[in-house]
Amino acid sequence: MSDLLKPGAKSPKSGQYEVVGPRGGSRNREVTSVKGDRLPPTQNPNEKYKLVDPTKHKNN
């Protein structure tokens, strides 16, 4: 699960990030983040983020 990001980490790519619980299960919440922006705090401790839908654009 090395692809999980902690709240406050910079987004490596723009897109939709899903909130993942401490055991790896989905929390059915997503946030949109732009590359280089910091991910927001989660509602509960030990939750992390996983990129589920990267933004598609021509200038990568």
ZIZI-V331441 format. One record per pair of residues at least 24 apart in sequence whose C-alpha atoms are under 8 Angstrom apart, sorted by the first residue. I is the first residue (numbers start at 1). J is the second residue. D is the distance in whole Angstrom. If there is no record, write none. Layout:
{{I/J/D} {I/J/D}}
//
This chain:
{{3/50/6} {3/51/8} {4/48/6} {4/49/5} {4/50/5} {4/51/8} {5/48/6} {5/49/5} {5/50/6} {6/39/8} {6/47/7} {6/48/5} {6/49/6} {7/38/8} {7/39/5} {7/40/6} {7/41/5} {7/42/7} {7/47/8} {7/48/6} {7/49/7} {8/38/5} {8/39/5} {8/40/6} {8/41/7} {9/38/5} {9/39/6} {10/35/7} {10/36/5} {10/37/5} {10/38/4} {10/39/6} {11/35/5} {11/36/5} {11/37/6} {11/38/6} {11/39/7} {12/36/6} {13/54/7} {13/55/8} {14/54/6} {14/55/6} {15/51/7} {15/52/8} {15/53/6} {15/54/4} {15/55/5} {16/51/6} {16/52/6} {16/53/5} {16/54/6} {16/55/8} {17/49/6} {17/50/5} {17/51/4} {17/52/6} {17/53/7} {18/49/5} {18/50/5} {18/51/6} {18/52/6} {19/47/7} {19/48/6} {19/49/5} {19/50/7} {20/47/6} {20/48/5} {20/49/6} {20/50/7} {21/46/7} {21/47/5} {21/48/7} {22/46/5} {22/47/6} {22/48/8}}
//
